[in-house]
């Protein structure tokens, strides 16, 4: 099958990694795949290049010139699609769905979009197929949506799983030393874009309220970058126990070095960073946001209400006092192979071929 993925992002976060890993897996299965990104030097394109290199000739990267005005993105898409003639165009996030996906539909190519955030009729209403990453998204689709729909939960990124396996004790000690954290210091960690939806402001407020004397042996490490960085820096000012670590290309050592992972998200469609923390064995404190309450079923996870700073603070105090041990979570359901097969079945339905039945080992 000829598949074109499109994601027009500057940064490389969960949605962009999802696109890269899906494209790599499809290419490794023998499909011919292209990825359209934005800008030769963007973080997204740079990260995608590594994926292209590992997959040989079956996966090609096409960077839409950054200097090209947005109104010329569609003519660019026409040229790319007319040359490649994919059977499926799979878009990720709103800009690619608007500028690439609609052109694909006009040319008669099947258009599938992954709903990384919330459904918007102007963006996704005419798609031939939608991948929902959680049940709550599927439940919000309008009754008159005519496309095919599949709920395909995210997977544990292969690159993260491999990196976690390589983190040794010395790497953990070295990273914790940069935070002034020896074995007696309890480290809370969180990973995500510095935007309101992720609730990092709530987490900082809860931490400062929970440990007001600044003498308690605790740290809060927030990994990520975004438009609220200056605001969060001001919120944490004067408390050296709060570390804003910025964006990190490799975060496996961070997850291994956290004593507990915390998500205070106001809105979390899925929560891939939570899944990564589970793979690292982190005890969990989570807000009852959309995605996590569906896929985190382990009874050891502890929950607080969204926007409940007082409740979150009490939970931080409890964990610092009891120091829960690392956990082994059941993650077999979060494999990339499972997700790729489910996406392929959606493609078959969009193309009018029905659903492909899994091939048994005997048949293979």
C-alpha positions in Angstrom: 0.0 0.0 0.0 1.1 3.6 -0.7 0.6 5.7 2.4 1.3 9.4 2.9 1.5 10.8 6.5 1.4 14.6 7.1 2.2 16.5 10.2 2.9 20.2 9.9 4.4 20.9 13.4 7.5 22.9 14.5 8.1 20.8 17.6 8.4 17.1 18.2 6.0 15.9 20.9 3.7 13.0 21.5 1.6 13.4 18.3 4.6 13.8 16.1 6.4 10.8 17.6 3.1 8.8 17.0 3.3 9.8 13.4 6.9 8.8 13.0 6.6 5.4 14.7 3.5 4.5 12.8 5.1 5.4 9.5 8.3 3.4 10.4 6.3 0.3 11.4 4.2 0.5 8.1 7.4 0.8 6.0 8.9 -2.1 7.8 5.9 -4.2 6.9 6.5 -3.5 3.3 4.3 -0.5 2.6 5.7 2.5 0.6 5.4 5.5 2.9 6.1 9.2 2.7 5.9 11.8 5.5 5.3 15.5 4.8 6.6 17.8 7.5 7.2 21.5 7.8 10.6 23.1 7.4 14.0 21.5 6.8 15.3 22.6 10.2 12.3 22.2 12.5 12.6 20.0 15.5 9.9 17.8 14.0 11.7 17.3 10.7 15.0 16.7 12.4 13.6 14.0 14.6 11.8 12.4 11.6 15.0 12.2 9.7 16.3 9.6 12.1 13.2 7.4 11.4 13.7 7.7 7.6 17.3 6.7 7.9 16.4 3.5 9.8 13.7 2.4 7.3 15.6 2.4 4.0 14.0 3.2 0.6 10.4 2.4 1.7 10.1 5.6 3.8 10.8 9.0 2.4 10.6 12.4 4.1 9.4 15.5 2.3 9.8 18.9 4.0 7.4 21.6 3.0 9.6 24.8 2.7 9.1 26.9 5.9 9.3 30.2 3.8 6.3 29.0 1.8 3.2 31.0 2.8 0.3 29.0 4.2 -1.9 29.7 1.2 0.6 27.9 -1.0 0.7 24.8 1.2 -2.3 23.3 -0.8 -0.6 23.7 -4.2 2.5 22.1 -2.7 0.3 19.3 -1.5 -1.3 18.9 -4.9 2.1 18.4 -6.5 3.3 15.9 -3.9 0.1 13.9 -4.0 -0.2 13.9 -7.7 3.3 12.5 -8.0 3.1 9.9 -5.2 -0.6 8.9 -5.7 -1.1 7.3 -2.3 -4.0 5.1 -1.5 -4.3 6.6 2.0 -3.4 10.0 3.2 -3.1 10.0 7.0 -3.0 13.4 8.7 -2.0 14.4 12.2 -3.3 17.6 14.0 -5.3 20.4 12.5 -2.9 22.2 10.1 -2.1 19.0 8.2 -5.7 17.9 8.1 -6.8 21.3 6.7 -4.0 21.8 4.2 -3.0 18.3 3.1 -6.1 16.1 3.9 -8.6 18.3 2.0 -6.4 18.3 -1.1 -6.3 14.5 -0.8 -10.1 14.3 -0.8 -10.4 16.5 -3.8 -8.0 14.3 -5.7 -10.0 11.2 -4.7 -7.5 9.7 -2.2 -8.7 8.1 1.0 -8.2 10.5 3.9 -7.7 9.3 7.5 -6.9 11.6 10.4 -5.8 10.7 13.9 -7.8 12.6 16.5 -4.9 13.6 18.8 -7.0 16.2 20.6 -10.8 16.9 20.3 -13.1 16.6 17.4 -13.9 19.7 15.4 -16.4 19.5 12.6 -14.7 22.1 10.4 -11.4 20.2 10.6 -12.5 16.5 10.7 -16.1 16.4 9.6 -15.4 15.3 6.0 -12.7 12.8 6.7 -13.1 9.3 5.3 -11.8 7.8 8.5 -10.9 8.8 12.0 -8.5 7.2 14.4 -9.6 8.0 18.0 -6.9 7.3 20.6 -9.5 6.9 23.4 -13.1 6.0 23.8 -14.1 9.4 25.1 -13.3 10.9 21.7 -15.5 8.4 19.8 -18.4 9.3 22.1 -18.1 13.0 21.2 -18.4 12.4 17.4 -21.6 13.8 15.9 -24.3 11.3 14.9 -24.1 12.4 11.3 -20.3 11.8 10.9 -20.2 9.6 7.8 -16.6 8.4 7.9 -15.3 5.1 9.3 -14.2 5.2 13.0 -11.7 3.1 15.0 -10.6 3.5 18.6 -6.9 2.7 18.5 -5.1 3.4 21.8 -1.6 4.7 21.8 1.4 2.4 22.3 4.5 2.6 24.3 7.0 4.3 21.9 9.6 1.7 20.8 12.4 4.3 21.1 11.5 5.0 24.7 11.3 1.3 25.6 14.7 0.7 24.1 16.2 3.8 25.9 14.7 2.8 29.2 16.4 -0.6 29.0 19.8 1.1 28.6 19.6 3.5 31.6 21.9 2.2 34.4 22.2 3.1 38.1 25.1 5.5 37.5 23.2 7.5 34.9 20.3 7.8 37.4 22.7 8.9 40.2 24.4 11.4 37.8 21.1 13.0 36.7 19.7 13.2 40.3 23.0 14.9 41.4 22.2 17.7 39.0 19.0 18.3 41.0 20.8 18.1 44.3 19.0 14.9 45.0 20.7 12.0 46.8 19.0 8.8 47.9 17.3 10.6 50.8 15.6 13.2 48.5 12.2 12.3 47.1 11.8 13.4 43.5 8.4 14.1 41.9 8.5 14.4 38.1 6.2 15.4 35.3 6.7 15.6 31.5 4.7 17.6 29.0 4.3 20.8 27.0 4.1 23.9 29.2 0.6 24.8 28.3 -2.5 25.3 30.5 -4.0 22.0 29.6 -1.1 20.1 31.2 -1.7 21.7 34.6 2.0 22.4 35.5 0.9 25.6 37.3 -1.4 23.5 39.5 1.5 21.1 40.2 3.9 23.9 41.2 1.3 25.5 43.5 0.5 22.1 45.1 4.2 21.4 45.7 4.9 24.7 47.3 1.8 24.4 49.5 2.7 20.8 50.5 6.3 21.6 51.4 6.3 25.2 52.6 9.5 25.3 54.7 11.9 24.5 51.9 13.7 22.2 54.3 11.9 19.1 53.3 14.0 16.6 51.2 11.9 16.8 48.1 12.3 18.0 44.5 9.9 18.7 41.7 11.3 18.2 38.1 9.2 19.4 35.2 10.4 18.3 31.7 9.1 20.2 28.7 8.9 23.6 27.1 6.1 25.8 25.8 4.4 29.2 25.9 4.0 29.2 29.6 7.6 28.7 30.5 8.1 32.3 31.7 4.9 32.2 33.8 5.9 28.9 35.4 9.4 30.2 36.1 7.9 33.1 37.9 5.6 30.8 39.8 8.6 28.7 40.9 10.9 31.7 41.6 12.7 31.5 44.9 12.3 27.8 45.4 15.4 25.9 44.1 13.7 22.6 44.8 11.6 23.2 41.6 13.6 22.4 38.5 12.2 23.4 35.0 14.4 21.1 32.9 13.2 22.3 29.5 12.6 20.1 26.5 14.7 16.9 26.3 15.2 14.8 23.3 15.9 11.7 25.5 13.7 11.4 28.6 14.2 7.7 29.6 16.8 8.6 32.3 14.3 11.2 33.7 11.6 8.6 34.1 14.0 6.2 35.7 15.2 9.0 38.1 11.7 10.1 39.3 10.5 8.6 42.5 6.9 9.3 41.5 5.3 10.6 38.3 2.6 13.2 38.6 0.1 14.4 36.0 -2.0 17.4 37.1 -3.5 17.8 33.6 -6.7 19.7 33.1 -7.1 18.0 29.7 -5.3 14.9 28.6 -6.5 13.1 25.5 -4.4 10.0 26.2 -1.2 10.6 28.2 1.7 9.0 26.4 4.1 10.4 29.0 2.1 8.5 31.7 2.6 5.3 29.7 6.3 6.0 29.5 6.4 6.6 33.3 4.6 3.2 33.8 7.2 1.5 31.6 9.9 3.0 33.9 8.1 1.6 37.0 7.1 5.0 38.5 4.4 5.2 41.1 1.6 7.4 39.8 -0.4 10.4 41.0 -2.9 11.4 38.3 -5.7 13.8 37.8 -8.9 12.4 36.6 -8.5 13.6 33.0 -10.0 12.1 29.9 -7.4 9.6 28.7 -5.7 8.4 31.9 -9.0 7.4 33.5 -9.6 5.0 30.6 -6.2 3.3 30.2 -4.6 3.4 33.7 -6.4 0.6 35.4 -3.7 -0.5 37.9 -5.1 -0.1 41.4 -1.8 1.3 42.7 -2.3 4.5 40.8 -3.7 7.3 43.0 -6.2 9.9 41.7 -7.1 13.5 42.4 -9.8 15.6 40.9 -8.9 18.0 38.1 -8.0 21.5 39.4 -7.8 20.2 43.0 -4.7 21.8 44.3 -5.3 21.0 47.9 -6.0 17.4 47.2 -2.9 17.1 45.0 -0.8 18.7 47.7 -2.0 16.1 50.3 -1.2 13.3 47.9 2.3 14.7 47.4 2.9 14.8 51.2 1.6 11.2 51.5 3.9 9.9 48.8 7.0 11.7 50.2 6.2 10.2 53.6 5.5 6.6 52.5 8.0 6.5 49.6 6.2 3.8 47.6 8.4 1.4 45.7 8.7 1.1 42.0 6.0 -0.9 40.3 5.9 -3.4 37.4 2.8 -2.6 35.3 1.1 -4.9 32.8 1.8 -3.2 29.4 1.2 -6.0 26.9 -1.9 -4.2 25.5 0.2 -1.2 24.6 2.2 -2.6 21.7 2.9 -0.8 18.4 2.2 -4.1 16.5 -1.4 -4.2 17.9 -2.0 -0.5 17.0 -0.6 -0.8 13.5 -2.8 -3.8 12.7 -5.9 -1.8 14.0 -5.0 1.2 11.9 -4.5 -1.1 8.8 -8.0 -2.5 9.4 -9.4 1.0 9.3 -7.6 1.7 6.1 -9.2 -1.4 4.5 -12.6 -0.2 5.6 -12.0 3.3 4.2 -10.9 1.8 0.9 -14.0 -0.4 0.8 -12.2 -3.7 1.2 -13.8 -4.6 4.5 -11.9 -5.5 7.6 -8.8 -7.6 7.2 -8.8 -10.6 9.5 -5.6 -11.3 11.5 -3.4 -13.9 10.0 -2.7 -16.9 12.3 0.8 -18.1 12.9 -0.1 -21.3 11.1 -1.3 -19.4 8.0 1.7 -17.1 8.1 
